[in-house]
Amino acid sequence: MPHPSQALASASPALLIEARSDAQAALSWLAEHADAPATLNSYRKESERLLMWLARRGQKLAEVKRNDVLDYQTFLASPYPEQEWMGPARPRSHPDWKPFSKPLTPASVRHSLTVLGAMFSYLNDAGYLNGNPFKLLKRGKRQHSRLDEDRFLDVVSWRHIQDTLDRLPRDTPREQKQAERANWLFTLLYLTGARRSEVALARASDLVKRNGNWWWHICGKGGVAAKIPFTDECMAAMRRYRSSLGLPTEPTPQDDTPLVCRTSAKNLAQPLSDKAIYLICKEIFTRAEQETEDAAMKLRLRQATTHWLRHTAASHQLEAGVPLLMVSQNLRHASIQTTRRYLHSEEDARHEASQQHQLRAAEGK
């Protein structure tokens, strides 16, 4: 007769979620993040990619072993076959949508594996799985293939972006609306340093006036509430944009219009998705790249994404003399040391001071 402890160990854990398939199990996990849309979208993308990859191999979540995780790690860095997995960035509903627009960077691969490890942990706790092979991955010291503070546009590149926006075609009513929206979107991202997911969720009613100053009340990363200064320049740009849509220029607490709208008059109440915001910005970066002969600028514009505008906002605020603490608060960094990385004037001063250390001077002593 088996010992009671052995019988207990062999018993299957109770299933705490209603899931008859891997897809339903993943949806149960995603439902836990419904109150954080940006996180939900990120996690949905990662879980969907894994399920598609496993389906291609004829595997289930319960069959994933350590070697499969290592194979998937390699796949994320180089999806193959390319024609099946990679294509131009498009909305998920597009018939030619692909799971990847390009191979993932080492940092993005780490993020993907971390997210999937969290999903496996949840499904283990829920009794759907028995084991988490993602926990076996070596957790080495985090390395950056490229420092975040280098992912920004210098003043010359930013001016070129503005010139590109000014030259957008406006020959038709549709082109006029698209040009106004692109100008407003870049202004909003640059002056506030907001994330594109935050812009996608923003409504006019999120703007509040206090003591003559406008503030943007925002629900940021991790569901943390904060408020960002909405400067006079930002307000003027928003009024121009709303006027181009035939909307009242001044927002009210009852105004549920998105801060950035779709161009169709009947869809003004529907916000742009963060994917659509990404695609609009990439189109402008591509136009700007095509309109310059500067090889270094071309490379930066080719690499630029919407998140570069957040880094650019931090760098340019510091260069303009905004105190470090206030920039950190505007960007909602958990640590002021994160913001300090964008204080390039300190690097310039350090480089200049280092010029005093000279080879010939040392030999003469």
N, C-alpha and C positions, 0 to 999 in steps of 0.2 A: 504494500500500500504506500503510495507516494506521501512524502512529508507535506503537511499543509502549506509550507512556504513554497515548495516546488509546484504545487497545484496552482497557487496564487501567481507564481511567476509565469506559468504557461498559459494562463488565461488571457484572452484578448481584451484590450482596454475597451471600455464602452465608447461607442461612437457618439460624439456630442454635437455633431452637425448633420444636417440632412443632405447627404451627397451620395449619389449613385455613380458618379463618374469623376474623373480628374478635373474636368471643366467646371462641374458644380462645386467641387471642393475648392478650386481656385476662386470661384465667385464668392463663396462663403468667406474666404479670407479677405477678399477685396471689399466686401460689404462692411468690414470692420473699420475701413478708412473712408467711408462715404462722407464724413464730415470734413474731410480735407481734400478738396478736388484736385489740387496739384499733385499731392502724394498719390491719390487714387489713380490718376492718369499715368504717372510714372510706374507704379506697381503693376497696373494692367498691362502696360507695354512689356515689362520684363516677364511676367507670367505667361503672356500670350506667345512670346518668342520661344520660351522653353517648351511649352506644350506643342507648338508647331514643329519644333526640332525633334521632340520625342516621337511625335506621330510619324514623321519621316523615317524614323528608325524602328517603328513598331514597338515602342516602349511605353510603359505606364510610369507614373510617378513612383509607385511602390517598388519598381524594378531599378531605379537609379542607384548606381553604386559610385564609389569614389572615382574609378576610371572614367565613368560617364561624365562626371563633373569636370574632370580634367579635359576630356574631349570637348565639352561644351565651352570651356574657358578658351581653348584654342580656336573654336569656331567663331566665338564673338569677335576675336581679333582679326579673323579673316573668313567671313561667311562664304561658304562654297556649296553648290555652284552659284556664282555671282548672279547669273541671269534669273535665278529662282528667288534669291534672297534680297538682292540689292537693286535699288532704282532711285529715281529722283524723289525728293521729299514731297509727299502728297497727303491730303486728308485721308483718314482711315476709310472713308466711304468711297473713295475713288476706285474705279475698276482696276487700275494699274498700280494700286498701292503695293509696296513691298515693306517687309519688316525692318530693313536697314536702308539708309541712304549712303552709308559708308561704313567701313570697319570701325569698331569701337576702339577708343584710346585705352591705354592701360588703366587710367582712372575710371573710365566708364565701365570697363570690364569688372573692376573691383566693386563698383557700385551695383552692377547687375547681380553678381554672386552674393553680395551682402543681402540684397532684397530677396533673392530666392532662398537664401538660408533662413531668413525670417519667415518666409512662407512655409518652408518645411517644418520649422519649429512649431508654428501654429497648428499645422495639420497633424503633427505628432501629438501635441497636447489635446487636440480634438479627437484623437483615436483613429484618424483616417490613415495615418502612416505609422511605421515603426522603425524609426531611424532617420538620421539627417546627415547624409554624406557631405554636405557643404561645410559642416563643422570640422571636417578633417583637413580642409585646405590650410596650407601654411600661412600663418598671419605674420608675415615679415614686416619690417619697418616700412611705412608708407613712403614711396618715392614719387616725386613729381617729374614727369617727362618734360613738363614745361610749367614754370611757375605761373600761378593765376595772375600775378601782378604784371606779367608781360602781355597778357591778353587784353590790351586796351589800344585805343586809337590816339595817336599824338595830335597836337593841335592842328598841324597841317593836314593830316588825314581827315580830321573831323570837319575842317572847313571845306574840304573837297566833297565830303558827304553832303554838306549843306548846299553846296553849289549844284550837286547832282539832283537833289530834291527840288531846287529852284528851276531846273531845266526839264522836269518831268512834263510829258505832253499834256496839253489841256484843250485839245481841239474839239472834243465832244463832251457833252454833259457827264458821261460816265468817266472819261479821263479826268475831268475836273474834280469829280468826287474822289477818285482814287488818289489823285495828287494831294488834295487837301487832307485826306486820311493819312497818307504816308508822312506828310510833313508833321501832322499832329502827333502821330505815333512816335516818331523819332524825338520830337520835342519832349513828349511825356517821359519816355524811357531815359533820355539824357538828363533832364532837369530834376527828376525824382530818384533816379537810380533803382527804380522798381524792377522786379522780375516780370517776365512776360506772362507767367501764370497769374500774377497779381493783377496785371493790367486786364487780362481776359475776364477776371471776375468783377472788376470795378464798375460801379454805377455812379451816376451823377449824385445820387442821394448820399454817397459816401463822403462828399465834400461838405465841410462844416466851417462856418465863419465864426471866429472868436477874436474879440478885441480888434476888429478890423482886418484880421489875417485869416487867410483860407488854409485849411488843413485837410489832408486826405486821410480818412480813417480806413485802415487797411487790415486785412487778415493775412498775415504773411506765412512764411515757412514754418511748418509745425503747428499751424493754427494759432500762432502768437499774434495778438492784436497790437497795433501800433498806429501812430499818426505821423505823416510826412508833411513837411512844409510845402504848400502849393504857392509858389512865388507869384509875384505880379506878372512876370513874363509868361509863366505857365498858364495863368488864368487868361491872359490876353490871347494866347494861342488857342486855348480851349474855346473861348468865345467866338473866335473866327471860325473854328471848325464847326461848332454847333450852328452858327449862322449859315454856313454853307449847306447845312442839312435842313434848313428851315425850322430849327428848334429855337426856343427861347435861349438867349445867350447866358442867362444867369440860372444856375442850378437851384433846385429847391429840395427840401427834405422829402417831398413826395415824388420827386422825379426819379423813375426807375430806369431811365435810358442808360445804356452802357456808356462808359467813357469813350470807347472806340467802337463804332457801329459798323454794321454791314452797309454796303453802298446802296442796296435796293431800298426804296422808300418804304415798302411794305414790311421790311425786315429790320427797321431801325431799332426795334425793341430787342433784337437778338444780338448778343455780343459775339465778337470774333472769338474763335477758339485760340488757345495758345499756339497751336500748330499753324493756324492761318497767320498769326502775328509773326511767327518765325519765318514763314514763307515770304511775307511782304518785306521783311527786313533783309532777307537773303537776296531778294530781287534788287533792292536798292544797292546792296553791297556789290552785286554783280555788275550793275550799271556803272557804279563808281569805278570799279576795277577796269572796265572797258574804256573809260573816259580819261585814264591817266597813262602816261608813258613812264612813270617812275616805277622801276622794277621792285624796289623794296615795298612801296605802297601797294602795288598790285598783289604781292604775296600776302600782306597783312589783310587786305580787303577780301582776298579769296578765303582766308582762314576765319574771318570775322563771323560772329553769331550775335544773336540778341544779347547774350550774357556779356559779350564784350562791351556793350553800351553801359551796363551796370558798373563794370570795372573802369570804363572811361569816365563815368560820372564821378566816381570816387577820386580818381587821379586828378581830374580837372577842378573839382571842388577844393582839393588840397592845394593845388597850384594857384588857385584864385585867392587863397588866404583864409578859407573857411577853417576854423579851428578843428584839430584832429578829433576831439571828443564829439563835436557836433556832426562831423561827417560820419563818425562811427554810429551815432544815433540815427542819422538819416538813412544809412544803409542797413541798420538794425543788426550789426555784427555782435555776436556774443562776447567777443573780446576786442579791446581796442588795438591789440597787437595785430589782428587781422587787417584792420584799417591802415595801420602803420606801413604795411607792405606797399601801399600805393603812394606813399610819401616820397616821390622820386627826388625831391629837392635834397633830402638827406643823403641819398646815394650820390647825387652830383657833388655835394659838399665833401663827402668822403673821398670821392675820386680826385677832386681838386687838391685836397689835403695830402693825398698819397703821392702827388707829383713832387712833393718835397723830398721824398725818399729816392735818391738818384744814385746810379752806379758810380759815376765819376766822383761824386762828392764823397762816397764811401771809400773809394780808392785813395783820395787825397788825405784821409785822416791818418 
